[in-house]
Amino acid sequence: MEATVGDKLLVHGRVVGIHDRVAEIIEVLGNHGEPPYRVRYEDDGHECLFSPGPDSVVRHLAAGPGQR
């Protein structure tokens, strides 16, 4: 898994009744975009270190015009 600052991390709920959560990656602590990441959850603003598992998906920040 690779990510950059500003990407979103979607964490699927693993138990019935637990909703998916979205977090913004605010710092990449691994080499070459690899985990762990410091993230901020959108629903409550909580920040933590996160090492994603198979229930997580990175949504890459879309590049603006003229950027790649």
C-alpha positions in Angstrom: 0.0 0.0 0.0 1.3 3.4 -0.9 -0.1 6.8 0.0 0.9 10.5 0.2 -0.1 13.3 2.4 -3.7 14.4 1.6 -4.9 11.0 0.4 -8.0 9.6 2.1 -8.0 6.2 3.8 -11.3 4.4 3.8 -11.6 1.9 6.7 -14.5 -0.6 6.3 -16.5 -1.5 9.4 -15.7 -5.1 10.4 -18.8 -5.7 12.5 -22.5 -5.3 11.8 -23.5 -1.9 12.9 -20.1 -0.3 12.7 -19.9 2.1 9.8 -17.0 2.8 7.4 -14.7 5.6 8.5 -12.7 8.0 6.3 -9.4 9.5 7.5 -7.1 12.0 5.8 -3.4 11.0 5.8 -1.6 13.9 7.4 1.9 12.3 7.6 3.6 9.3 6.0 6.0 7.7 8.4 7.1 4.7 6.3 9.6 4.7 3.4 8.3 5.4 -0.1 4.7 6.1 0.9 4.4 2.9 3.0 2.7 2.7 6.4 2.4 3.6 9.2 0.5 6.8 8.6 -0.6 9.6 10.9 -4.3 10.1 10.1 -7.2 12.4 11.1 -10.7 11.0 11.0 -13.3 13.1 9.3 -16.2 12.2 11.6 -14.6 13.3 14.9 -11.2 14.9 14.2 -9.4 12.2 16.2 -5.7 11.8 15.1 -3.7 8.6 15.5 -1.0 6.4 14.0 -2.5 3.8 11.7 -1.1 0.7 10.0 -3.8 -0.3 7.5 -5.0 -3.9 7.2 -7.0 -5.7 4.5 -10.2 -3.8 5.5 -8.6 -0.4 4.4 -8.4 1.3 1.0 -6.4 4.3 -0.1 -8.2 6.9 -2.2 -5.5 9.0 -3.8 -5.8 12.7 -3.9 -6.6 13.8 -7.5 -3.9 15.9 -9.1 -5.0 19.4 -10.1 -4.6 20.8 -13.7 -1.1 20.6 -14.9 0.0 18.3 -12.1 0.8 14.6 -12.1 
